[in-house]
Amino acid sequence: MAQDDVFKKIVSHSKEYGFVFPSSEIYDGMGAVYDYGQNGVELKNNIKKYWWDSMTLLNENVVGLDSAIFMHPTIWKASGHVDAFSDPLIDNKDSKKRYRADVLIEEHLAKFEDKIKKEVDKAAKKFGEAFDEVQFKATNTRVLDNESKRQALHERFAKTLNEGDLSELRQIIVDCEIVCPVSGTRNWTEVRQFNLMFATEMGSTAEGASKVYLRPETAQGIFVNFLNVQKSGRMKIPFGIAQIGKAFRNEIVARQFIFRMREFEQMEMQFFVRPGEELEWFAKWKETRIKWHKLLGMGEEKYRFHDHEKLAHYANAATDIEYQMPFGFKEVEGIHSRTDFDLSSHEKFSGKKMQYFDPELNKSYVPFVIETSIGVDRMFLSVLSGSYCEEKLDGGDTRVVLKFPPALAPVKLAILPLIKKDGLAEKAKEIMNSLKFEFTCQYDEKDSIGKRYRRQDAIGTPYCITIDHQTLEDQTVTIRNRDTMLQERIAIDSIVSKLEIEVSMKTLLRKLI
């Protein structure tokens, strides 16, 4: 099945089963704004809990913060957002569609990688176990040709980004004969920079109102509270401050469902270290964060690091953790060594010292910062994409199942009476009431048991228990595993002990230690 078709099915499935809805849909919606439904909000909350606990519970030197969305406008001047927070955009004159110029080129670069992969896959199929991928890549003329073209374009593109040359960015698009996905033409405008911040006014009267911004990132709330947290918590460097919160960007090229939105949520941790030790900590957090992702069991081969070609003005090292979405490898988390730029800049603009006195060194300094920043919505999409599965069953039927990591599943356990009469429904509700304090449970008595199993598969419920007539006789139930569809008989009293290890967040977190 084509990856575009898979992605369309995931988007459709998300709406049908209460994960994600277009916002304001009865009024024809708003572009790149979405609401999370009853199952979506549970999945999202579980993702946030996995991140939050992995930061604040497993690291004694990482604490939390919840800063305000509205912040003093000078903060965004100090951070560089007022002057430099923009995207290079280009329009196609025929389709009237607008695109990010850098993304068009990145997608063109990815086509060379796809061609190389096809050659490798074809040869691997042909030669079987005798296939040597390294030797094949080093000797095959088609692979070498595509790699040479990719490398040449890659070097040109990186140089252009670092120089900020917008006319050369357009020239690359022209030279590569990149066409508009809608019109199929190469009738492009010049490339222009577009600032992404939302501005509004704050004040009791129109005359007295002052211009403020909806925060484009959550990190600055951490930086301006650095000393508040450090002094009130008696924190010693190295230490981190974690935060989950909404951010807002006026994305002109907002697409690919919830991957790029105008209102989104971030999970960020800023880790403050001694100057000179930042690259060592950068490497440590890279290792920690990729392990966090891979533990979800959605395929280690689907993750990769992508080092930045153009470093932001504040960074001396930066990489992205990318996940293979149905539309290609895309960033889900950024890890940056931000140097002392942010604290030094706020010190300059505010006139307040942002320094830490290090008792071991007996001197004060502005700490350097390692940032880990992950988009909740992108993480949600990666989990949804990695879990979506269509399986052929005996008899020719197909089932759609979301194989969520059990700890993240919106519903952990479904309670299903075989029929509604003969006291089975009452017994099922009794069991439900005893288990709902242990797990997120769902009760369902409508339709045949087979259809109910399919509904639970479709929302990713790891386990279903069925209450039948035998339950009334010996206090046992049938428990069904989502992934294997195998069933076994267990005592009601053993449900908690059997499932708590399988679906517990603690089980997942212990693997990180």
C-alpha positions in Angstrom: 0.0 0.0 0.0 1.3 3.5 -0.9 2.4 5.5 2.1 0.1 8.4 1.1 -2.8 6.0 1.3 -1.7 4.8 4.8 -1.5 8.3 6.0 -5.0 9.1 4.7 -6.3 6.0 6.5 -4.6 7.1 9.8 -6.1 10.6 9.5 -9.6 9.1 8.8 -9.2 6.5 11.6 -8.2 9.3 14.1 -11.5 11.0 13.5 -13.7 7.9 13.4 -12.5 6.6 16.7 -12.3 9.8 18.7 -8.6 10.6 18.6 -8.4 13.9 16.6 -11.1 16.2 15.2 -10.8 19.2 12.9 -11.3 22.2 15.2 -14.5 24.2 14.7 -15.6 21.7 12.2 -19.3 22.7 12.1 -18.1 26.1 11.0 -16.0 24.6 8.3 -12.9 24.4 10.6 -9.7 26.4 10.8 -6.6 25.5 8.9 -3.9 23.6 11.0 -5.9 23.7 14.2 -7.2 20.4 15.7 -9.0 19.2 18.8 -8.2 15.9 20.6 -11.2 13.6 21.2 -11.9 11.3 24.1 -9.3 8.7 23.1 -6.8 11.2 21.8 -6.7 13.2 25.0 -6.0 10.0 27.0 -3.2 9.0 24.6 -1.8 12.5 24.7 -1.9 12.7 28.5 -0.1 9.3 28.7 2.7 10.5 26.4 3.1 13.6 28.5 3.2 11.5 31.7 5.9 9.2 30.2 8.0 12.3 29.4 7.4 14.2 32.6 8.1 11.2 34.9 11.2 10.3 32.9 12.5 13.8 33.5 11.4 14.7 37.0 11.2 11.3 38.7 14.2 9.6 37.2 16.5 12.7 37.6 16.9 14.1 41.0 18.4 17.3 39.6 15.5 18.0 37.2 12.5 19.9 38.5 9.3 21.3 36.8 7.9 24.7 35.9 4.7 26.0 34.4 5.3 29.5 33.0 2.7 31.9 31.6 1.8 32.1 27.9 1.8 35.9 27.9 5.3 37.3 28.6 6.9 40.7 28.6 7.5 41.7 24.9 11.2 42.5 25.5 11.8 38.8 26.2 11.2 38.1 22.5 13.5 40.9 21.5 16.2 39.4 23.8 15.7 35.9 22.5 16.0 37.0 18.8 12.5 36.0 17.9 11.4 39.6 16.9 14.3 39.9 14.4 15.1 36.4 13.3 12.1 34.1 13.9 11.1 33.5 10.2 10.8 30.9 7.5 11.9 31.2 3.8 8.7 31.0 1.8 8.1 30.7 -2.0 4.9 30.8 -4.0 3.9 29.0 -7.1 2.2 31.5 -9.4 -0.1 29.0 -11.1 -1.5 27.1 -8.0 -1.2 30.2 -5.7 0.1 27.8 -3.1 2.9 28.8 -0.7 5.8 26.5 0.4 8.8 26.6 2.6 11.7 26.8 0.2 14.0 24.7 2.5 11.5 22.0 2.8 11.0 21.7 -0.9 14.8 21.1 -1.3 14.9 18.7 1.7 12.2 16.6 0.1 14.1 16.6 -3.2 17.2 15.4 -1.3 15.1 12.6 0.2 14.3 11.4 -3.3 17.9 10.5 -3.9 17.9 8.5 -0.6 14.7 6.7 -1.8 16.3 5.8 -5.1 19.4 4.3 -3.3 17.1 2.4 -0.9 15.2 0.9 -3.8 18.4 -0.3 -5.5 19.5 -1.8 -2.2 16.2 -3.5 -1.5 16.1 -4.9 -5.1 19.6 -6.3 -4.8 18.9 -7.8 -1.3 15.9 -9.6 -2.7 17.9 -10.9 -5.6 20.9 -12.2 -3.7 19.3 -13.2 -0.4 21.5 -14.1 2.5 24.7 -13.7 0.4 23.9 -9.9 0.0 26.6 -7.6 1.3 25.0 -4.1 1.5 28.2 -2.2 2.3 30.0 -3.6 -0.7 27.0 -3.1 -2.9 26.7 0.6 -2.0 30.4 1.0 -2.6 30.4 -0.5 -6.1 27.0 -0.2 -7.7 27.1 2.6 -10.4 23.5 3.7 -9.9 23.9 4.0 -6.1 27.2 5.9 -6.5 25.7 8.2 -9.1 22.7 9.0 -6.8 24.9 9.4 -3.8 27.2 11.8 -5.7 24.3 14.0 -6.8 22.8 14.0 -3.3 26.1 15.0 -1.7 26.7 17.8 -4.2 23.2 19.2 -3.6 23.6 18.7 0.1 26.8 20.8 0.2 25.3 23.5 -1.9 22.1 23.6 0.2 24.0 23.7 3.5 26.2 26.6 2.3 23.2 28.5 1.1 21.4 28.1 4.4 24.4 29.2 6.4 24.8 32.3 4.3 21.1 33.1 4.3 21.1 33.6 0.6 17.5 33.7 -0.5 18.2 34.2 -4.2 20.4 31.1 -4.2 17.8 29.1 -2.4 15.4 29.9 -5.2 18.1 29.1 -7.8 18.5 25.6 -6.3 14.8 25.0 -6.7 15.0 26.1 -10.3 18.2 24.1 -11.1 16.7 20.9 -9.5 13.5 21.4 -11.6 11.4 21.1 -8.5 7.7 21.4 -9.4 4.7 22.5 -7.4 2.9 19.4 -6.0 -0.5 21.0 -7.0 0.1 22.6 -10.4 3.0 20.5 -11.5 4.7 23.7 -12.8 8.0 25.5 -12.0 6.6 29.0 -12.1 8.1 30.3 -8.8 8.2 33.7 -7.1 11.2 35.0 -5.3 11.9 33.6 -1.8 10.9 35.8 1.1 11.2 35.7 4.9 8.0 35.6 7.0 7.9 36.1 10.7 6.0 33.4 12.6 4.9 35.1 15.8 1.3 35.9 16.7 0.9 39.4 18.0 -2.0 40.7 20.1 -2.7 43.6 22.4 -2.9 43.7 26.2 -4.6 46.6 28.1 -8.0 47.9 29.4 -8.4 50.4 26.6 -7.5 50.5 22.9 -5.5 53.7 23.5 -3.5 52.2 26.4 -3.0 48.7 24.9 0.5 47.4 24.4 1.7 44.9 21.9 2.4 41.4 23.2 3.0 38.0 21.6 1.7 34.6 22.0 4.8 32.6 23.0 6.4 30.8 20.0 8.2 28.5 22.3 8.2 27.5 26.0 11.9 27.7 26.6 12.1 31.4 27.4 9.7 31.0 30.3 12.4 28.6 31.8 15.3 31.0 31.1 13.6 34.1 32.8 12.8 31.9 35.8 16.3 30.3 36.0 17.3 32.2 39.2 13.9 31.8 40.8 14.0 28.1 40.5 17.7 27.8 41.4 17.5 29.9 44.5 14.1 28.6 45.8 15.1 25.0 45.1 18.7 25.4 46.2 19.7 23.7 43.0 23.3 23.0 42.2 24.7 22.9 38.7 24.2 20.7 36.7 20.4 20.8 37.0 17.4 21.0 34.7 14.0 22.7 34.5 11.3 20.8 32.6 8.0 22.3 31.3 5.0 21.2 29.2 3.0 23.9 27.6 1.3 25.4 24.6 3.1 27.5 22.0 1.9 29.3 18.9 3.3 29.9 15.5 1.7 31.5 12.5 2.7 28.7 10.2 1.9 29.6 6.6 2.7 26.2 5.3 0.8 24.1 7.8 0.1 20.6 6.6 0.5 16.9 7.2 -2.3 16.7 9.7 -1.1 17.5 13.3 2.6 17.4 12.3 2.7 21.2 11.8 0.1 23.3 13.5 -0.5 26.9 14.6 -1.3 25.9 18.2 0.8 23.1 19.5 2.2 21.7 22.7 5.9 21.3 23.7 7.7 19.2 26.3 11.0 21.0 26.9 13.8 20.6 29.4 16.7 23.1 29.7 19.7 21.6 31.5 22.2 24.1 33.0 25.9 23.2 33.0 29.3 24.6 33.5 30.9 26.4 30.5 33.2 24.0 28.7 31.2 20.9 29.7 28.3 21.5 27.4 29.3 19.2 24.6 29.8 16.3 27.0 26.3 16.8 28.3 25.0 17.2 24.8 26.2 13.7 24.0 24.8 12.3 27.2 21.3 13.8 26.5 21.4 12.5 22.9 21.9 9.0 24.2 19.2 9.4 26.9 16.6 10.8 24.6 17.0 8.2 21.8 16.7 5.5 24.3 13.4 7.0 25.6 12.0 6.8 22.1 13.2 3.4 21.2 11.8 1.8 24.4 8.3 2.3 23.0 9.0 -0.7 20.7 7.9 0.9 17.5 11.0 -0.2 15.6 14.6 0.9 16.3 15.3 1.2 12.6 12.6 3.9 12.4 14.6 6.4 14.4 17.7 8.3 13.3 19.7 11.4 14.3 19.9 14.3 11.8 22.6 16.9 12.6 21.7 20.4 11.7 23.3 21.9 8.6 22.7 25.4 9.7 23.1 26.1 13.4 20.8 28.6 15.1 22.4 31.8 16.2 22.4 30.5 19.8 23.8 27.0 19.3 27.2 25.4 19.0 25.7 21.9 18.4 22.3 20.6 17.4 20.6 17.5 16.2 17.1 16.2 15.6 15.7 12.8 16.4 13.6 11.8 13.4 11.0 9.2 13.1 9.9 7.5 9.9 6.4 8.8 9.4 4.2 7.6 6.5 5.5 10.7 4.7 9.2 10.1 5.4 11.7 10.7 8.2 10.6 13.8 10.2 11.7 15.6 13.3 10.0 14.7 16.6 12.6 16.1 19.0 15.4 18.6 18.9 18.5 18.5 21.1 20.6 21.7 21.2 23.6 23.0 22.9 22.4 26.6 23.3 25.7 28.0 24.9 25.1 30.9 27.3 23.2 32.9 24.7 19.8 33.0 26.3 20.8 33.8 29.9 23.4 36.3 28.7 20.9 38.0 26.4 18.3 38.3 29.2 21.0 39.7 31.5 21.8 42.3 28.9 18.2 43.3 28.1 16.9 43.2 31.6 19.9 44.7 33.5 19.6 41.8 36.0 22.5 39.4 36.7 21.7 35.8 35.5 24.8 34.2 37.0 25.3 31.2 39.2 27.9 31.1 42.0 29.7 27.8 41.9 30.9 26.9 45.4 33.3 24.2 44.0 35.0 26.6 41.7 34.5 29.6 44.0 33.4 31.9 41.1 30.2 33.1 39.4 29.4 32.5 35.7 26.5 32.4 33.2 25.7 28.7 32.8 25.6 27.0 29.4 22.4 25.2 28.4 21.5 21.9 26.8 18.0 21.8 25.5 15.8 18.8 24.7 12.6 19.9 23.0 9.9 17.5 21.8 6.6 18.3 20.2 3.7 16.5 22.0 1.6 16.5 18.8 4.4 15.2 16.6 5.1 12.5 19.2 1.4 11.7 19.2 1.5 11.3 15.4 4.6 9.1 15.5 3.0 6.8 18.1 -0.2 6.7 16.1 1.6 6.0 12.8 3.9 3.4 14.4 1.0 1.6 16.0 -1.5 1.5 13.0 -1.7 -1.9 11.5 -4.0 -3.7 9.1 -4.0 -7.5 9.5 -5.4 -10.3 7.4 -7.2 -12.9 9.5 -8.2 -16.5 8.9 -11.2 -16.6 6.7 -10.2 -13.5 4.7 -11.3 -10.8 7.1 -9.2 -7.8 7.9 -8.8 -6.1 11.3 -7.5 -2.6 11.9 -5.5 -2.5 15.2 -3.6 0.1 17.0 -0.7 -1.7 18.7 0.1 1.1 21.2 2.7 0.5 23.8 0.4 -0.7 26.6 1.5 2.0 29.0 0.4 4.7 26.5 -2.9 3.1 25.4 -5.9 5.3 26.1 -7.9 2.4 27.5 -6.1 -0.4 29.3 -8.9 -2.8 29.8 -12.3 -3.4 28.2 -15.1 -5.1 30.3 -17.4 -7.0 28.0 -20.4 -9.1 29.2 -21.1 -11.9 26.7 -24.8 -10.9 26.7 -26.8 -8.3 28.6 -29.1 -10.7 30.4 -28.9 -13.5 32.9 -27.0 -11.3 35.4 -23.9 -11.0 33.2 -24.2 -7.2 32.7 -24.5 -6.7 36.5 -21.5 -8.9 37.2 -19.5 -7.0 34.5 -20.3 -3.7 36.1 -19.3 -5.0 39.5 -15.9 -6.0 38.0 -15.7 -2.6 36.2 -16.3 -0.7 39.5 -13.6 -2.7 41.2 -11.0 -2.3 38.5 -11.5 1.4 37.4 -9.3 2.6 40.3 -6.4 0.4 38.9 -6.8 0.9 35.1 -8.5 3.1 32.6 -11.4 0.8 31.8 -14.2 0.9 29.2 -17.5 -1.0 29.5 -19.2 -2.2 26.3 -22.3 -4.4 26.0 -23.6 -3.5 22.5 -23.3 -5.8 19.5 -21.7 -9.2 19.2 -18.6 -10.0 21.1 -16.6 -10.2 17.9 -17.6 -6.6 16.9 -16.7 -5.4 20.3 -13.3 -6.9 20.1 -12.8 -5.1 16.8 -13.8 -1.8 18.3 -11.3 -2.2 21.1 -8.6 -3.3 18.6 -9.3 -0.1 16.7 -8.7 2.1 19.7 -5.7 0.1 20.8 -7.0 -1.5 24.1 -4.3 -4.1 25.1 -6.7 -6.4 27.0 -10.4 -7.4 27.0 -12.1 -9.5 29.6 -15.3 -11.3 28.8 -17.8 -12.1 31.5 -19.9 -15.3 30.6 -22.1 -17.8 32.5 -19.1 -19.6 33.8 -18.0 -16.4 35.5 -21.1 -16.6 37.8 -20.2 -20.2 38.7 -16.4 -20.0 39.4 -15.5 -16.3 39.4 -13.3 -16.6 36.4 -13.2 -14.5 33.1 -11.7 -14.9 29.7 -8.9 -12.4 29.0 -7.9 -11.6 25.4 -4.6 -10.2 24.3 -4.9 -7.4 21.6 -1.8 -8.3 19.7 -1.9 -12.1 19.6 -5.8 -12.4 20.0 -5.0 -15.4 22.3 -7.5 -16.0 25.1 -7.1 -17.6 28.5 -9.2 -18.2 31.6 -8.1 -16.4 34.8 -9.7 -15.7 38.2 -11.2 -12.3 38.7 -8.9 -11.8 41.7 -5.8 -12.2 39.6 -6.7 -9.6 36.9 -4.9 -6.8 38.6 -1.7 -8.8 39.3 -1.6 -10.1 35.8 -2.1 -6.7 34.0 -0.5 -4.2 36.3 3.0 -5.1 35.1 2.0 -5.2 31.4 0.3 -1.8 31.3 2.0 0.1 34.0 4.0 3.3 33.3 6.4 2.1 36.0 7.4 -0.9 33.9 8.3 1.4 31.0 10.2 3.9 33.2 12.3 1.2 35.0 13.8 0.3 31.6 15.2 3.8 31.3 17.3 3.4 34.5 
